[in-house]
Amino acid sequence: MSKSPLHLILPFIGRTKQPYLAAGVEDFQTRLGRFARLTVRTLREKRYSAKVPDATIMLEEGRLLLDQVTSGVLVVALAPAGRELSSEELAALLTRWEEQGRKEICFLIGGAVGLAPEVLARADLILSLSRMTFTHEMARFILLEQVYRAFTIRARTGYHK
């Protein structure tokens, strides 16, 4: 009897508008299907205007993201101040979570104004892709590529070299 693959949940605030990033996101979503069950949800982003403070938008988008988190799911929030991991360390972490019986992992990326404090407080891990700043659309692409890379490291496919 084979074990079921990890279920990765990625709720995104708004659609990926840049065509080159949308193509890359779609490519890695397809590739990840070999290794994990993937659920990507596009949530309606809030309208940005000078009349609505960034903090209000951040809180509203944070609520949208937290609504996607079900009981028992492991939550990884992406933020610049989070923990930086090598690709090999991410692969080992995914393996450890699986060995601990984790079945679902939800990766949360904020919108243009970042993640609300409530989202960071709910996270089991705050992960940084880099100390540099990326757009939330770039972060999607980079996260998916790195998760794919982690799975190929685990499977020893050679992609990661």
Secondary structure as UniProt FT lines:
FT   STRAND          7..13
FT   HELIX           19..32
FT   TURN            33..35
FT   STRAND          37..43
FT   TURN            50..51
FT   HELIX           54..66
FT   TURN            67..68
FT   TURN            71..72
FT   STRAND          74..84
FT   HELIX           87..99
FT   TURN            100..101
FT   STRAND          104..109
FT   TURN            112..113
FT   HELIX           117..122
FT   STRAND          125..128
FT   HELIX           136..155
FT   TURN            159..160
//
